[in-house]
Amino acid sequence: MKTRDRILFKSLELFNEIGERSVTTNHIASALNISPGNLYYYFRSKEDIIYEIFLHYESMMVNSLSVPTDRSVTYMDKIGYFEAIFRQLWEYRFLHRDLAHLLEESPRLRGSYRQFARKVMAQAYILYNALREAQLIKATDQDIQAMIVNIWIVTTSWASFVVSSGFFGEDVMLSQQLLRRGIYQIICLEAPYLQGEALEKLPALLAEYRQAAAMVE
């Protein structure tokens, strides 16, 4: 692995594990057993590292929402989208856990994140329109737009909610299982609009994610 990629990988690991505010460029260099000067050759500041990690996250998230062009969207595709999104949220969890601070500290990231939000919600509209064409949901354009906004709010704030609300206990640590609990909330948001196979399989799907949710309550 190239040094630049090693820096990004280790930074992401440290940000996720102990929080971005607790990590300095010296910590990153020390963890990689390289000099600070070597790190600065590739990245001028921690902000540059965070921004590059965000660009990777943006690309992965947008790709996770891509719609097949050679066939209709299926019920299994819909479940796959949920799982893929929350895998990305786990892999880049510090971004949303510390989002308010990160956006306040970096005008560049703040501007790019707003563009990212618009891009993802536009892609989500394409996806939900494809689900409508596949007769897996029954919803107006207004319904879809409102649902996308609500799903965005749940998805992007879930990590912060888990660690700050006390809903799952005092001083709880974010885990992959707790993060996936957010899928259950999104299924509940979608439920009134489902039809066909998606509606038929809703009880089993709710039971599956409700069981997973019960394991962390």
C-alpha positions, 0 to 999 in steps of 0.5 A: 500500500502506498504511503498516501493510502496508508495515511488515509487508512490509519487516519480513518481507523483512528478517527473512528476509534477515538474520535477526530478531535482526539487525533493529531497529525503527530498521532497519525505519523506515530501510528504509521512509524513515519515522521511528521514531515513525511506525512506533511509531504502528502497532506498539509493538515488534518483537515486535508486528510479529513476532506480526502476521506470524505471524498472517498465516503461520498463516492462509496455512498453514491455508488451504493445507490446506483440503479440497474440499467438493464433490469427492474429494481427488485425487492432484494435490491431494496434490502441490499441498498439498506445494508450497503448504506449502513455498511458505509456509515459504519466504515466512516462513522466518525463523519456523522458522529462528529458531523456538526463539529467537522462542518463548523471547522471546515468551510470547504467540507461544509460546502462539499457536504451540502453538494453531497446531500443534494446529490444523494437525495437526487439519486435516492429519488431516482431509486424510489422512482424505480421502485415505483415503476417496479410496483414495489411502492405506491407513492406520489412524487410529493410522498417520495420527496418527503420520505427521502428527506425523512430517511436522510435525517434518520440516516445521517443523524443516527450515529449521533442519536445512538451515542448522545440520546441515552435511548440505548443506555448511559455512555453507550458505545456505538457498535455496528449492531446499534448502527444497523438498528437504524434500518428498522427505523427506515423500514417503518418510514417506508411501510405505508407506501409498500405494495406487492412483494415488498408489502407481502414480505414486510412483516418478516422484514420487520420481525428480522430487524426488530429482533436485531433491535431487541438484542441491543435494548 
